[in-house]
Amino acid sequence: MPGKRLADDIADRIRRLEAARGKTIILRPVRSALPCFRGRLTERRSCFVLEFRDDNPGFFWHHDIIRELLTCLEEERGKSVVLYDGDVQYVELPLHRIRKGHHPTDRS
């Protein structure tokens, strides 16, 4: 992360997960209009993107959010995980888009 030093435990976990999963982990600070938004983990073809709320750059409150997102990645909770204050939502994204007329419930 440019200009910021990650805690050693976070940096070690990132290196270990990148080696185990074979994908780069990208950390991205974001600002959100939703006051309850904390962070998001998204798996892409060649990387994992960890977005975390960082309203006050220079403070280290986001380290807890990064740790929680790394735990979600370690536990393989889904292709996309969104964290909100007081609640955690796990959203499993389909691997491919269902084309019109090819829905699994179609019997024709």
Gaussian input, Z-matrix of N, CA and C with variables (Angstrom, degrees):
# hf/3-21g

backbone

0 1
 N
 C     1     B1
 C     2     B2     1     A1
 N     3     B3     2     A2     1     D1
 C     4     B4     3     A3     2     D2
 C     5     B5     4     A4     3     D3
 N     6     B6     5     A5     4     D4
 C     7     B7     6     A6     5     D5
 C     8     B8     7     A7     6     D6
 N     9     B9     8     A8     7     D7
 C    10    B10     9     A9     8     D8
 C    11    B11    10    A10     9     D9
 N    12    B12    11    A11    10    D10
 C    13    B13    12    A12    11    D11
 C    14    B14    13    A13    12    D12
 N    15    B15    14    A14    13    D13
 C    16    B16    15    A15    14    D14
 C    17    B17    16    A16    15    D15
 N    18    B18    17    A17    16    D16
 C    19    B19    18    A18    17    D17
 C    20    B20    19    A19    18    D18
 N    21    B21    20    A20    19    D19
 C    22    B22    21    A21    20    D20
 C    23    B23    22    A22    21    D21
 N    24    B24    23    A23    22    D22
 C    25    B25    24    A24    23    D23
 C    26    B26    25    A25    24    D24
 N    27    B27    26    A26    25    D25
 C    28    B28    27    A27    26    D26
 C    29    B29    28    A28    27    D27
 N    30    B30    29    A29    28    D28
 C    31    B31    30    A30    29    D29
 C    32    B32    31    A31    30    D30
 N    33    B33    32    A32    31    D31
 C    34    B34    33    A33    32    D32
 C    35    B35    34    A34    33    D33
 N    36    B36    35    A35    34    D34
 C    37    B37    36    A36    35    D35
 C    38    B38    37    A37    36    D36
 N    39    B39    38    A38    37    D37
 C    40    B40    39    A39    38    D38
 C    41    B41    40    A40    39    D39
 N    42    B42    41    A41    40    D40
 C    43    B43    42    A42    41    D41
 C    44    B44    43    A43    42    D42
 N    45    B45    44    A44    43    D43
 C    46    B46    45    A45    44    D44
 C    47    B47    46    A46    45    D45
 N    48    B48    47    A47    46    D46
 C    49    B49    48    A48    47    D47
 C    50    B50    49    A49    48    D48
 N    51    B51    50    A50    49    D49
 C    52    B52    51    A51    50    D50
 C    53    B53    52    A52    51    D51
 N    54    B54    53    A53    52    D52
 C    55    B55    54    A54    53    D53
 C    56    B56    55    A55    54    D54
 N    57    B57    56    A56    55    D55
 C    58    B58    57    A57    56    D56
 C    59    B59    58    A58    57    D57
 N    60    B60    59    A59    58    D58
 C    61    B61    60    A60    59    D59
 C    62    B62    61    A61    60    D60
 N    63    B63    62    A62    61    D61
 C    64    B64    63    A63    62    D62
 C    65    B65    64    A64    63    D63
 N    66    B66    65    A65    64    D64
 C    67    B67    66    A66    65    D65
 C    68    B68    67    A67    66    D66
 N    69    B69    68    A68    67    D67
 C    70    B70    69    A69    68    D68
 C    71    B71    70    A70    69    D69
 N    72    B72    71    A71    70    D70
 C    73    B73    72    A72    71    D71
 C    74    B74    73    A73    72    D72
 N    75    B75    74    A74    73    D73
 C    76    B76    75    A75    74    D74
 C    77    B77    76    A76    75    D75
 N    78    B78    77    A77    76    D76
 C    79    B79    78    A78    77    D77
 C    80    B80    79    A79    78    D78
 N    81    B81    80    A80    79    D79
 C    82    B82    81    A81    80    D80
 C    83    B83    82    A82    81    D81
 N    84    B84    83    A83    82    D82
 C    85    B85    84    A84    83    D83
 C    86    B86    85    A85    84    D84
 N    87    B87    86    A86    85    D85
 C    88    B88    87    A87    86    D86
 C    89    B89    88    A88    87    D87
 N    90    B90    89    A89    88    D88
 C    91    B91    90    A90    89    D89
 C    92    B92    91    A91    90    D90
 N    93    B93    92    A92    91    D91
 C    94    B94    93    A93    92    D92
 C    95    B95    94    A94    93    D93
 N    96    B96    95    A95    94    D94
 C    97    B97    96    A96    95    D95
 C    98    B98    97    A97    96    D96
 N    99    B99    98    A98    97    D97
 C   100   B100    99    A99    98    D98
 C   101   B101   100   A100    99    D99
 N   102   B102   101   A101   100   D100
 C   103   B103   102   A102   101   D101
 C   104   B104   103   A103   102   D102
 N   105   B105   104   A104   103   D103
 C   106   B106   105   A105   104   D104
 C   107   B107   106   A106   105   D105
 N   108   B108   107   A107   106   D106
 C   109   B109   108   A108   107   D107
 C   110   B110   109   A109   108   D108
 N   111   B111   110   A110   109   D109
 C   112   B112   111   A111   110   D110
 C   113   B113   112   A112   111   D111
 N   114   B114   113   A113   112   D112
 C   115   B115   114   A114   113   D113
 C   116   B116   115   A115   114   D114
 N   117   B117   116   A116   115   D115
 C   118   B118   117   A117   116   D116
 C   119   B119   118   A118   117   D117
 N   120   B120   119   A119   118   D118
 C   121   B121   120   A120   119   D119
 C   122   B122   121   A121   120   D120
 N   123   B123   122   A122   121   D121
 C   124   B124   123   A123   122   D122
 C   125   B125   124   A124   123   D123
 N   126   B126   125   A125   124   D124
 C   127   B127   126   A126   125   D125
 C   128   B128   127   A127   126   D126
 N   129   B129   128   A128   127   D127
 C   130   B130   129   A129   128   D128
 C   131   B131   130   A130   129   D129
 N   132   B132   131   A131   130   D130
 C   133   B133   132   A132   131   D131
 C   134   B134   133   A133   132   D132
 N   135   B135   134   A134   133   D133
 C   136   B136   135   A135   134   D134
 C   137   B137   136   A136   135   D135
 N   138   B138   137   A137   136   D136
 C   139   B139   138   A138   137   D137
 C   140   B140   139   A139   138   D138
 N   141   B141   140   A140   139   D139
 C   142   B142   141   A141   140   D140
 C   143   B143   142   A142   141   D141
 N   144   B144   143   A143   142   D142
 C   145   B145   144   A144   143   D143
 C   146   B146   145   A145   144   D144
 N   147   B147   146   A146   145   D145
 C   148   B148   147   A147   146   D146
 C   149   B149   148   A148   147   D147
 N   150   B150   149   A149   148   D148
 C   151   B151   150   A150   149   D149
 C   152   B152   151   A151   150   D150
 N   153   B153   152   A152   151   D151
 C   154   B154   153   A153   152   D152
 C   155   B155   154   A154   153   D153
 N   156   B156   155   A155   154   D154
 C   157   B157   156   A156   155   D155
 C   158   B158   157   A157   156   D156
 N   159   B159   158   A158   157   D157
 C   160   B160   159   A159   158   D158
 C   161   B161   160   A160   159   D159
 N   162   B162   161   A161   160   D160
 C   163   B163   162   A162   161   D161
 C   164   B164   163   A163   162   D162
 N   165   B165   164   A164   163   D163
 C   166   B166   165   A165   164   D164
 C   167   B167   166   A166   165   D165
 N   168   B168   167   A167   166   D166
 C   169   B169   168   A168   167   D167
 C   170   B170   169   A169   168   D168
 N   171   B171   170   A170   169   D169
 C   172   B172   171   A171   170   D170
 C   173   B173   172   A172   171   D171
 N   174   B174   173   A173   172   D172
 C   175   B175   174   A174   173   D173
 C   176   B176   175   A175   174   D174
 N   177   B177   176   A176   175   D175
 C   178   B178   177   A177   176   D176
 C   179   B179   178   A178   177   D177
 N   180   B180   179   A179   178   D178
 C   181   B181   180   A180   179   D179
 C   182   B182   181   A181   180   D180
 N   183   B183   182   A182   181   D181
 C   184   B184   183   A183   182   D182
 C   185   B185   184   A184   183   D183
 N   186   B186   185   A185   184   D184
 C   187   B187   186   A186   185   D185
 C   188   B188   187   A187   186   D186
 N   189   B189   188   A188   187   D187
 C   190   B190   189   A189   188   D188
 C   191   B191   190   A190   189   D189
 N   192   B192   191   A191   190   D190
 C   193   B193   192   A192   191   D191
 C   194   B194   193   A193   192   D192
 N   195   B195   194   A194   193   D193
 C   196   B196   195   A195   194   D194
 C   197   B197   196   A196   195   D195
 N   198   B198   197   A197   196   D196
 C   199   B199   198   A198   197   D197
 C   200   B200   199   A199   198   D198
 N   201   B201   200   A200   199   D199
 C   202   B202   201   A201   200   D200
 C   203   B203   202   A202   201   D201
 N   204   B204   203   A203   202   D202
 C   205   B205   204   A204   203   D203
 C   206   B206   205   A205   204   D204
 N   207   B207   206   A206   205   D205
 C   208   B208   207   A207   206   D206
 C   209   B209   208   A208   207   D207
 N   210   B210   209   A209   208   D208
 C   211   B211   210   A210   209   D209
 C   212   B212   211   A211   210   D210
 N   213   B213   212   A212   211   D211
 C   214   B214   213   A213   212   D212
 C   215   B215   214   A214   213   D213
 N   216   B216   215   A215   214   D214
 C   217   B217   216   A216   215   D215
 C   218   B218   217   A217   216   D216
 N   219   B219   218   A218   217   D217
 C   220   B220   219   A219   218   D218
 C   221   B221   220   A220   219   D219
 N   222   B222   221   A221   220   D220
 C   223   B223   222   A222   221   D221
 C   224   B224   223   A223   222   D222
 N   225   B225   224   A224   223   D223
 C   226   B226   225   A225   224   D224
 C   227   B227   226   A226   225   D225
 N   228   B228   227   A227   226   D226
 C   229   B229   228   A228   227   D227
 C   230   B230   229   A229   228   D228
 N   231   B231   230   A230   229   D229
 C   232   B232   231   A231   230   D230
 C   233   B233   232   A232   231   D231
 N   234   B234   233   A233   232   D232
 C   235   B235   234   A234   233   D233
 C   236   B236   235   A235   234   D234
 N   237   B237   236   A236   235   D235
 C   238   B238   237   A237   236   D236
 C   239   B239   238   A238   237   D237
 N   240   B240   239   A239   238   D238
 C   241   B241   240   A240   239   D239
 C   242   B242   241   A241   240   D240
 N   243   B243   242   A242   241   D241
 C   244   B244   243   A243   242   D242
 C   245   B245   244   A244   243   D243
 N   246   B246   245   A245   244   D244
 C   247   B247   246   A246   245   D245
 C   248   B248   247   A247   246   D246
 N   249   B249   248   A248   247   D247
 C   250   B250   249   A249   248   D248
 C   251   B251   250   A250   249   D249
 N   252   B252   251   A251   250   D250
 C   253   B253   252   A252   251   D251
 C   254   B254   253   A253   252   D252
 N   255   B255   254   A254   253   D253
 C   256   B256   255   A255   254   D254
 C   257   B257   256   A256   255   D255
 N   258   B258   257   A257   256   D256
 C   259   B259   258   A258   257   D257
 C   260   B260   259   A259   258   D258
 N   261   B261   260   A260   259   D259
 C   262   B262   261   A261   260   D260
 C   263   B263   262   A262   261   D261
 N   264   B264   263   A263   262   D262
 C   265   B265   264   A264   263   D263
 C   266   B266   265   A265   264   D264
 N   267   B267   266   A266   265   D265
 C   268   B268   267   A267   266   D266
 C   269   B269   268   A268   267   D267
 N   270   B270   269   A269   268   D268
 C   271   B271   270   A270   269   D269
 C   272   B272   271   A271   270   D270
 N   273   B273   272   A272   271   D271
 C   274   B274   273   A273   272   D272
 C   275   B275   274   A274   273   D273
 N   276   B276   275   A275   274   D274
 C   277   B277   276   A276   275   D275
 C   278   B278   277   A277   276   D276
 N   279   B279   278   A278   277   D277
 C   280   B280   279   A279   278   D278
 C   281   B281   280   A280   279   D279
 N   282   B282   281   A281   280   D280
 C   283   B283   282   A282   281   D281
 C   284   B284   283   A283   282   D282
 N   285   B285   284   A284   283   D283
 C   286   B286   285   A285   284   D284
 C   287   B287   286   A286   285   D285
 N   288   B288   287   A287   286   D286
 C   289   B289   288   A288   287   D287
 C   290   B290   289   A289   288   D288
 N   291   B291   290   A290   289   D289
 C   292   B292   291   A291   290   D290
 C   293   B293   292   A292   291   D291
 N   294   B294   293   A293   292   D292
 C   295   B295   294   A294   293   D293
 C   296   B296   295   A295   294   D294
 N   297   B297   296   A296   295   D295
 C   298   B298   297   A297   296   D296
 C   299   B299   298   A298   297   D297
 N   300   B300   299   A299   298   D298
 C   301   B301   300   A300   299   D299
 C   302   B302   301   A301   300   D300
 N   303   B303   302   A302   301   D301
 C   304   B304   303   A303   302   D302
 C   305   B305   304   A304   303   D303
 N   306   B306   305   A305   304   D304
 C   307   B307   306   A306   305   D305
 C   308   B308   307   A307   306   D306
 N   309   B309   308   A308   307   D307
 C   310   B310   309   A309   308   D308
 C   311   B311   310   A310   309   D309
 N   312   B312   311   A311   310   D310
 C   313   B313   312   A312   311   D311
 C   314   B314   313   A313   312   D312
 N   315   B315   314   A314   313   D313
 C   316   B316   315   A315   314   D314
 C   317   B317   316   A316   315   D315
 N   318   B318   317   A317   316   D316
 C   319   B319   318   A318   317   D317
 C   320   B320   319   A319   318   D318
 N   321   B321   320   A320   319   D319
 C   322   B322   321   A321   320   D320
 C   323   B323   322   A322   321   D321

   B1=1.4281
   B2=1.5232
   B3=1.2997
   B4=1.4552
   B5=1.5248
   B6=1.3279
   B7=1.4478
   B8=1.5114
   B9=1.3046
   B10=1.4595
   B11=1.5245
   B12=1.2979
   B13=1.4604
   B14=1.5202
   B15=1.3201
   B16=1.4566
   B17=1.5196
   B18=1.3006
   B19=1.4565
   B20=1.5250
   B21=1.3276
   B22=1.4687
   B23=1.5220
   B24=1.3363
   B25=1.4644
   B26=1.5214
   B27=1.3285
   B28=1.4651
   B29=1.5243
   B30=1.3161
   B31=1.4625
   B32=1.5286
   B33=1.3329
   B34=1.4716
   B35=1.5228
   B36=1.3194
   B37=1.4709
   B38=1.5210
   B39=1.3260
   B40=1.4618
   B41=1.5193
   B42=1.3318
   B43=1.4730
   B44=1.5274
   B45=1.3232
   B46=1.4700
   B47=1.5369
   B48=1.3269
   B49=1.4635
   B50=1.5225
   B51=1.3153
   B52=1.4683
   B53=1.5214
   B54=1.3209
   B55=1.4719
   B56=1.5264
   B57=1.3212
   B58=1.4672
   B59=1.5233
   B60=1.3280
   B61=1.4678
   B62=1.5309
   B63=1.3269
   B64=1.4619
   B65=1.5209
   B66=1.3357
   B67=1.4662
   B68=1.5202
   B69=1.3124
   B70=1.4517
   B71=1.5229
   B72=1.3213
   B73=1.4601
   B74=1.5261
   B75=1.3239
   B76=1.4575
   B77=1.5237
   B78=1.3296
   B79=1.4573
   B80=1.5191
   B81=1.3308
   B82=1.4618
   B83=1.5355
   B84=1.3469
   B85=1.4644
   B86=1.5298
   B87=1.3245
   B88=1.4640
   B89=1.5264
   B90=1.3111
   B91=1.4629
   B92=1.5157
   B93=1.3081
   B94=1.4562
   B95=1.5233
   B96=1.3249
   B97=1.4653
   B98=1.5247
   B99=1.3353
   B100=1.4625
   B101=1.5270
   B102=1.3106
   B103=1.4628
   B104=1.5261
   B105=1.3266
   B106=1.4590
   B107=1.5375
   B108=1.3367
   B109=1.4637
   B110=1.5240
   B111=1.3712
   B112=1.4625
   B113=1.5193
   B114=1.3394
   B115=1.4541
   B116=1.5103
   B117=1.3464
   B118=1.4628
   B119=1.5240
   B120=1.3182
   B121=1.4608
   B122=1.5117
   B123=1.3275
   B124=1.4523
   B125=1.5172
   B126=1.3285
   B127=1.4588
   B128=1.5154
   B129=1.3081
   B130=1.4618
   B131=1.5120
   B132=1.3031
   B133=1.4651
   B134=1.5299
   B135=1.3334
   B136=1.4649
   B137=1.5228
   B138=1.3587
   B139=1.4667
   B140=1.5282
   B141=1.3214
   B142=1.4604
   B143=1.5195
   B144=1.3293
   B145=1.4593
   B146=1.5263
   B147=1.3286
   B148=1.4544
   B149=1.5129
   B150=1.3263
   B151=1.4606
   B152=1.5136
   B153=1.3150
   B154=1.4546
   B155=1.5144
   B156=1.3167
   B157=1.4600
   B158=1.5215
   B159=1.3181
   B160=1.4570
   B161=1.5279
   B162=1.3315
   B163=1.4626
   B164=1.5224
   B165=1.3306
   B166=1.4593
   B167=1.5215
   B168=1.3345
   B169=1.4565
   B170=1.5294
   B171=1.3261
   B172=1.4577
   B173=1.5111
   B174=1.3166
   B175=1.4569
   B176=1.5251
   B177=1.3131
   B178=1.4629
   B179=1.5276
   B180=1.3124
   B181=1.4580
   B182=1.5244
   B183=1.3179
   B184=1.4629
   B185=1.5339
   B186=1.3135
   B187=1.4692
   B188=1.5244
   B189=1.3314
   B190=1.4648
   B191=1.5253
   B192=1.3271
   B193=1.4678
   B194=1.5267
   B195=1.3257
   B196=1.4740
   B197=1.5178
   B198=1.3312
   B199=1.4749
   B200=1.5288
   B201=1.3218
   B202=1.4678
   B203=1.5315
   B204=1.3224
   B205=1.4700
   B206=1.5311
   B207=1.3293
   B208=1.4732
   B209=1.5259
   B210=1.3271
   B211=1.4645
   B212=1.5234
   B213=1.3264
   B214=1.4709
   B215=1.5252
   B216=1.3222
   B217=1.4602
   B218=1.5259
   B219=1.3221
   B220=1.4680
   B221=1.5235
   B222=1.3252
   B223=1.4633
   B224=1.5245
   B225=1.3410
   B226=1.4660
   B227=1.5234
   B228=1.3282
   B229=1.4732
   B230=1.5099
   B231=1.3039
   B232=1.4560
   B233=1.5090
   B234=1.3074
   B235=1.4600
   B236=1.5165
   B237=1.3219
   B238=1.4559
   B239=1.5256
   B240=1.3293
   B241=1.4630
   B242=1.5199
   B243=1.3313
   B244=1.4618
   B245=1.5216
   B246=1.3335
   B247=1.4588
   B248=1.5214
   B249=1.3213
   B250=1.4565
   B251=1.5182
   B252=1.3260
   B253=1.4623
   B254=1.5167
   B255=1.3276
   B256=1.4548
   B257=1.5051
   B258=1.3293
   B259=1.4590
   B260=1.5296
   B261=1.3075
   B262=1.4592
   B263=1.5164
   B264=1.3206
   B265=1.4553
   B266=1.5090
   B267=1.3002
   B268=1.4581
   B269=1.5226
   B270=1.2982
   B271=1.4557
   B272=1.5166
   B273=1.3221
   B274=1.4598
   B275=1.5155
   B276=1.3091
   B277=1.4533
   B278=1.5225
   B279=1.3295
   B280=1.4727
   B281=1.5219
   B282=1.3171
   B283=1.4572
   B284=1.5264
   B285=1.3275
   B286=1.4579
   B287=1.5127
   B288=1.3095
   B289=1.4551
   B290=1.5202
   B291=1.3073
   B292=1.4598
   B293=1.5241
   B294=1.3418
   B295=1.4623
   B296=1.5191
   B297=1.3170
   B298=1.4544
   B299=1.5300
   B300=1.3267
   B301=1.4632
   B302=1.5263
   B303=1.3265
   B304=1.4689
   B305=1.5250
   B306=1.3165
   B307=1.4610
   B308=1.5263
   B309=1.3256
   B310=1.4685
   B311=1.5256
   B312=1.3522
   B313=1.4654
   B314=1.5200
   B315=1.3512
   B316=1.4697
   B317=1.5178
   B318=1.3179
   B319=1.4706
   B320=1.5157
   B321=1.3262
   B322=1.4642
   B323=1.5021
   A1=107.97
   A2=118.42
   A3=121.01
   A4=112.04
   A5=115.80
   A6=120.43
   A7=115.77
   A8=118.41
   A9=120.91
   A10=108.88
   A11=115.18
   A12=120.22
   A13=108.30
   A14=115.72
   A15=119.52
   A16=109.51
   A17=116.33
   A18=120.39
   A19=108.05
   A20=115.88
   A21=120.70
   A22=112.27
   A23=118.14
   A24=119.85
   A25=111.31
   A26=117.27
   A27=120.41
   A28=109.92
   A29=117.25
   A30=121.02
   A31=110.86
   A32=117.62
   A33=121.35
   A34=111.01
   A35=117.11
   A36=120.72
   A37=110.69
   A38=117.10
   A39=120.66
   A40=110.60
   A41=117.54
   A42=120.96
   A43=111.32
   A44=116.01
   A45=120.87
   A46=111.20
   A47=117.05
   A48=120.68
   A49=111.96
   A50=117.80
   A51=120.43
   A52=110.50
   A53=117.00
   A54=120.60
   A55=110.84
   A56=117.39
   A57=121.27
   A58=112.32
   A59=117.61
   A60=121.76
   A61=112.55
   A62=117.17
   A63=119.77
   A64=113.77
   A65=116.49
   A66=121.90
   A67=109.34
   A68=115.20
   A69=121.69
   A70=109.99
   A71=116.69
   A72=122.13
   A73=107.62
   A74=115.31
   A75=121.62
   A76=108.45
   A77=116.92
   A78=121.88
   A79=108.60
   A80=115.02
   A81=119.25
   A82=109.75
   A83=117.77
   A84=119.44
   A85=109.87
   A86=116.79
   A87=120.85
   A88=109.59
   A89=114.09
   A90=121.70
   A91=106.08
   A92=116.11
   A93=120.34
   A94=110.38
   A95=115.02
   A96=120.29
   A97=110.93
   A98=116.62
   A99=121.11
   A100=108.98
   A101=118.32
   A102=119.86
   A103=113.68
   A104=117.87
   A105=120.53
   A106=112.78
   A107=118.45
   A108=121.34
   A109=110.17
   A110=115.79
   A111=120.52
   A112=111.64
   A113=116.78
   A114=118.47
   A115=112.10
   A116=114.75
   A117=120.85
   A118=109.16
   A119=115.81
   A120=123.15
   A121=107.34
   A122=117.06
   A123=121.64
   A124=109.13
   A125=115.90
   A126=120.44
   A127=108.68
   A128=115.06
   A129=121.27
   A130=108.41
   A131=116.19
   A132=120.71
   A133=112.55
   A134=117.26
   A135=119.62
   A136=114.35
   A137=117.35
   A138=118.60
   A139=110.78
   A140=114.32
   A141=121.95
   A142=106.47
   A143=117.07
   A144=121.60
   A145=107.91
   A146=115.88
   A147=122.01
   A148=107.72
   A149=115.60
   A150=121.33
   A151=107.76
   A152=116.50
   A153=120.05
   A154=109.54
   A155=114.74
   A156=120.93
   A157=108.73
   A158=115.93
   A159=121.30
   A160=108.37
   A161=115.02
   A162=120.54
   A163=112.81
   A164=116.56
   A165=121.52
   A166=110.04
   A167=117.87
   A168=119.98
   A169=110.94
   A170=115.27
   A171=120.62
   A172=112.77
   A173=117.60
   A174=121.56
   A175=107.98
   A176=117.50
   A177=120.83
   A178=112.80
   A179=118.06
   A180=121.67
   A181=111.00
   A182=116.62
   A183=120.51
   A184=112.38
   A185=119.18
   A186=120.60
   A187=111.50
   A188=117.69
   A189=120.07
   A190=111.41
   A191=116.50
   A192=120.30
   A193=109.68
   A194=117.56
   A195=120.92
   A196=110.21
   A197=117.74
   A198=120.56
   A199=110.92
   A200=116.73
   A201=120.77
   A202=110.92
   A203=117.67
   A204=120.90
   A205=111.04
   A206=117.27
   A207=120.06
   A208=110.93
   A209=117.31
   A210=120.52
   A211=110.19
   A212=117.54
   A213=120.88
   A214=110.33
   A215=117.39
   A216=121.57
   A217=110.43
   A218=117.18
   A219=120.97
   A220=111.49
   A221=116.30
   A222=121.48
   A223=112.68
   A224=117.08
   A225=123.23
   A226=111.88
   A227=115.79
   A228=120.93
   A229=114.47
   A230=119.53
   A231=121.30
   A232=111.48
   A233=115.69
   A234=121.37
   A235=111.95
   A236=117.04
   A237=120.87
   A238=108.47
   A239=115.78
   A240=121.74
   A241=107.20
   A242=116.11
   A243=120.82
   A244=107.60
   A245=116.51
   A246=122.01
   A247=110.16
   A248=115.24
   A249=121.55
   A250=108.14
   A251=117.91
   A252=121.43
   A253=109.75
   A254=116.53
   A255=121.69
   A256=114.69
   A257=118.40
   A258=120.01
   A259=108.45
   A260=115.82
   A261=120.98
   A262=107.10
   A263=117.06
   A264=121.20
   A265=108.68
   A266=115.92
   A267=121.12
   A268=107.34
   A269=116.64
   A270=121.22
   A271=107.73
   A272=117.16
   A273=121.63
   A274=107.63
   A275=116.63
   A276=121.08
   A277=109.89
   A278=117.72
   A279=119.28
   A280=110.35
   A281=115.74
   A282=120.39
   A283=111.54
   A284=117.34
   A285=121.14
   A286=108.89
   A287=116.26
   A288=120.61
   A289=109.63
   A290=116.01
   A291=121.08
   A292=107.68
   A293=115.45
   A294=119.74
   A295=110.08
   A296=114.80
   A297=120.88
   A298=109.36
   A299=115.33
   A300=120.05
   A301=113.30
   A302=117.34
   A303=120.84
   A304=111.64
   A305=115.68
   A306=120.13
   A307=108.65
   A308=119.41
   A309=122.12
   A310=114.14
   A311=117.35
   A312=119.11
   A313=112.59
   A314=117.25
   A315=120.13
   A316=109.02
   A317=116.35
   A318=121.35
   A319=112.54
   A320=117.86
   A321=119.69
   A322=112.17
   D1=121.12
   D2=-176.57
   D3=-59.83
   D4=130.90
   D5=175.12
   D6=75.55
   D7=-1.62
   D8=-179.04
   D9=-131.56
   D10=143.45
   D11=177.82
   D12=-100.73
   D13=125.06
   D14=176.83
   D15=-77.23
   D16=150.46
   D17=173.01
   D18=-60.50
   D19=146.06
   D20=-177.26
   D21=-57.68
   D22=-38.56
   D23=-179.15
   D24=-64.79
   D25=-36.05
   D26=178.79
   D27=-69.18
   D28=-46.18
   D29=179.91
   D30=-60.29
   D31=-40.44
   D32=178.40
   D33=-65.22
   D34=-43.42
   D35=179.13
   D36=-62.82
   D37=-41.35
   D38=179.56
   D39=-62.04
   D40=-46.91
   D41=178.77
   D42=-60.03
   D43=-43.37
   D44=-179.56
   D45=-64.83
   D46=-43.91
   D47=-179.89
   D48=-68.39
   D49=-38.78
   D50=177.43
   D51=-61.64
   D52=-41.75
   D53=179.07
   D54=-67.61
   D55=-41.87
   D56=-177.73
   D57=-70.46
   D58=-39.01
   D59=-175.46
   D60=-92.28
   D61=-17.39
   D62=-179.40
   D63=72.00
   D64=22.67
   D65=179.24
   D66=-135.02
   D67=149.14
   D68=175.64
   D69=-74.11
   D70=146.58
   D71=174.04
   D72=-107.79
   D73=122.43
   D74=-179.95
   D75=-105.99
   D76=126.29
   D77=176.42
   D78=-98.65
   D79=129.89
   D80=-176.18
   D81=-134.12
   D82=112.07
   D83=174.38
   D84=-73.07
   D85=138.50
   D86=-179.84
   D87=-135.01
   D88=159.24
   D89=170.88
   D90=-116.05
   D91=137.22
   D92=-175.43
   D93=-125.21
   D94=144.97
   D95=175.07
   D96=-74.83
   D97=-18.65
   D98=178.27
   D99=-83.90
   D100=115.28
   D101=-177.11
   D102=-66.05
   D103=-20.35
   D104=-178.27
   D105=-91.38
   D106=-8.53
   D107=-179.85
   D108=-68.47
   D109=133.62
   D110=178.10
   D111=-115.78
   D112=-45.30
   D113=-177.09
   D114=-173.16
   D115=170.20
   D116=-178.29
   D117=-147.94
   D118=138.64
   D119=173.13
   D120=-115.23
   D121=126.09
   D122=179.19
   D123=-130.71
   D124=129.25
   D125=175.82
   D126=-91.91
   D127=128.80
   D128=174.84
   D129=-115.09
   D130=175.12
   D131=-176.02
   D132=-55.83
   D133=-42.74
   D134=-174.10
   D135=-116.70
   D136=1.74
   D137=-177.60
   D138=-159.34
   D139=170.19
   D140=169.39
   D141=-112.96
   D142=135.06
   D143=178.52
   D144=-111.04
   D145=121.34
   D146=175.99
   D147=-108.66
   D148=109.63
   D149=177.50
   D150=-101.28
   D151=134.49
   D152=-177.83
   D153=-136.20
   D154=145.04
   D155=179.79
   D156=-66.76
   D157=128.93
   D158=-178.88
   D159=-141.78
   D160=71.85
   D161=-177.92
   D162=-73.14
   D163=-24.79
   D164=-177.27
   D165=-123.87
   D166=79.12
   D167=179.85
   D168=-54.00
   D169=139.80
   D170=-178.70
   D171=103.35
   D172=-21.83
   D173=174.58
   D174=-92.52
   D175=164.28
   D176=-173.91
   D177=-113.72
   D178=23.43
   D179=179.67
   D180=-63.82
   D181=-27.13
   D182=-177.81
   D183=-70.20
   D184=-15.15
   D185=179.95
   D186=-58.92
   D187=-39.54
   D188=178.52
   D189=-64.49
   D190=-37.80
   D191=178.27
   D192=-65.99
   D193=-43.90
   D194=178.41
   D195=-61.47
   D196=-42.88
   D197=178.01
   D198=-59.77
   D199=-42.72
   D200=-179.62
   D201=-65.73
   D202=-41.05
   D203=177.90
   D204=-66.27
   D205=-38.13
   D206=176.67
   D207=-64.71
   D208=-36.70
   D209=175.94
   D210=-62.82
   D211=-41.66
   D212=177.12
   D213=-60.66
   D214=-39.73
   D215=178.94
   D216=-68.17
   D217=-42.77
   D218=178.73
   D219=-61.65
   D220=-37.00
   D221=-177.98
   D222=-88.59
   D223=2.96
   D224=177.57
   D225=49.56
   D226=56.42
   D227=-175.79
   D228=-79.75
   D229=-4.34
   D230=178.73
   D231=146.50
   D232=173.15
   D233=-179.02
   D234=-77.80
   D235=-19.37
   D236=177.83
   D237=-147.04
   D238=128.89
   D239=178.14
   D240=-130.02
   D241=132.09
   D242=178.20
   D243=-120.79
   D244=129.55
   D245=179.30
   D246=-104.16
   D247=134.11
   D248=175.03
   D249=-126.16
   D250=156.18
   D251=175.70
   D252=-57.97
   D253=128.29
   D254=175.72
   D255=77.21
   D256=-1.69
   D257=-176.70
   D258=-156.68
   D259=149.51
   D260=174.93
   D261=-123.99
   D262=129.37
   D263=177.77
   D264=-113.96
   D265=128.60
   D266=177.03
   D267=-107.93
   D268=124.08
   D269=-177.32
   D270=-120.96
   D271=117.76
   D272=177.76
   D273=-91.87
   D274=121.60
   D275=178.57
   D276=-92.45
   D277=140.84
   D278=176.96
   D279=-66.77
   D280=152.12
   D281=-179.44
   D282=-74.07
   D283=-24.83
   D284=179.56
   D285=-143.56
   D286=157.67
   D287=178.63
   D288=-81.39
   D289=139.16
   D290=177.28
   D291=-81.80
   D292=124.18
   D293=-179.83
   D294=-83.15
   D295=151.09
   D296=179.90
   D297=-56.00
   D298=132.12
   D299=179.92
   D300=85.98
   D301=-0.62
   D302=-179.97
   D303=-124.25
   D304=33.00
   D305=179.37
   D306=-75.56
   D307=140.42
   D308=-177.49
   D309=-57.03
   D310=-23.47
   D311=-179.37
   D312=-87.20
   D313=-8.68
   D314=177.64
   D315=-68.56
   D316=131.53
   D317=-179.29
   D318=-104.55
   D319=0.06
   D320=-176.31
   D321=-87.98

